Amino acid sequence: MDFMGAYSPDHLSFLMEGFWVTLKVAFISIVLSFIIGSIVGILRYARIPVLSHVLAFVVEIIRNLPLLLIIFFTYFALPEIGIDMEITSAAIVALTVFESAMISEIIRSGLKSIEKGQIEAARSSGLNYYQMLRFIVLPQALRRMVPPLVSQFISLLKDTSLAVVIALPDLLHNAQIIYGQKQSYVVPMFLIIAMMYFIVNYALSVIARRLEVKRV
């Protein structure tokens, strides 16, 4: 094992470039999937005729597909119907579609966890459906959703590594290029990328636990 050679300044700089791509793809996907997932979750909670059933059908399909298949479909199949994206955009779209389905279920479950008594009290006090959702249900539900949402975001960050199959120049991709130069770089590379993923994900886990304690 050649730690000195594997951790040369050039290699570390190359790894950090990949790590930046990993964080950028994860951050954009988290923001987009939270927005889309929230909209879908609220629309399903509202039980709008036809629309709620259509959304439920789409969400169930996406949730039961492997993320790897969605990544392949986004990058290799969509160009066949005229939707051509470069690698980073394809990875973001695939992750956003998959995670939006997951987050929509967290949002819907959080909204459904609010006791019916509070909803009935809000309606009897004269609030319309939108006001009841905006001022009574959502604020309480969001506090309950924080831990599962953070857990889902951690999963999303780890899932970015799957985009290496379409050659996304992320942390894992750059590490593969480095240890491909020399067999003795393999173990040092795995150790350092494991440490980098651990630091970020553990920090998010700590935040989630603290938020959960505050909620309790």
Rosetta blueprint (number, residue, H / E / L):
1 M L
2 D L
3 F H
4 M H
5 G H
6 A H
7 Y L
8 S L
9 P H
10 D H
11 H H
12 L H
13 S H
14 F H
15 L H
16 M H
17 E H
18 G H
19 F H
20 W H
21 V H
22 T H
23 L H
24 K H
25 V H
26 A H
27 F H
28 I H
29 S H
30 I H
31 V H
32 L H
33 S H
34 F H
35 I H
36 I H
37 G H
38 S H
39 I H
40 V H
41 G H
42 I H
43 L H
44 R H
45 Y H
46 A L
47 R L
48 I L
49 P L
50 V L
51 L H
52 S H
53 H H
54 V H
55 L H
56 A H
57 F H
58 V H
59 V H
60 E H
61 I H
62 I H
63 R H
64 N L
65 L L
66 P L
67 L H
68 L H
69 L H
70 I H
71 I H
72 F H
73 F H
74 T H
75 Y H
76 F H
77 A H
78 L H
79 P H
80 E H
81 I H
82 G L
83 I L
84 D L
85 M L
86 E L
87 I H
88 T H
89 S H
90 A H
91 A H
92 I H
93 V H
94 A H
95 L H
96 T H
97 V H
98 F H
99 E H
100 S H
101 A H
102 M H
103 I H
104 S H
105 E H
106 I H
107 I H
108 R H
109 S H
110 G H
111 L H
112 K H
113 S L
114 I L
115 E L
116 K H
117 G H
118 Q H
119 I H
120 E H
121 A H
122 A H
123 R H
124 S H
125 S L
126 G L
127 L L
128 N L
129 Y H
130 Y H
131 Q H
132 M H
133 L H
134 R H
135 F H
136 I H
137 V H
138 L H
139 P H
140 Q H
141 A H
142 L H
143 R H
144 R H
145 M H
146 V H
147 P H
148 P H
149 L H
150 V H
151 S H
152 Q H
153 F H
154 I H
155 S H
156 L H
157 L H
158 K H
159 D H
160 T H
161 S H
162 L H
163 A H
164 V H
165 V H
166 I H
167 A L
168 L L
169 P L
170 D L
171 L H
172 L H
173 H H
174 N H
175 A H
176 Q H
177 I H
178 I H
179 Y H
180 G L
181 Q L
182 K L
183 Q H
184 S H
185 Y H
186 V H
187 V H
188 P H
189 M H
190 F H
191 L H
192 I H
193 I H
194 A H
195 M H
196 M H
197 Y H
198 F H
199 I H
200 V H
201 N H
202 Y H
203 A H
204 L H
205 S H
206 V H
207 I H
208 A H
209 R H
210 R H
211 L H
212 E H
213 V H
214 K H
215 R H
216 V L
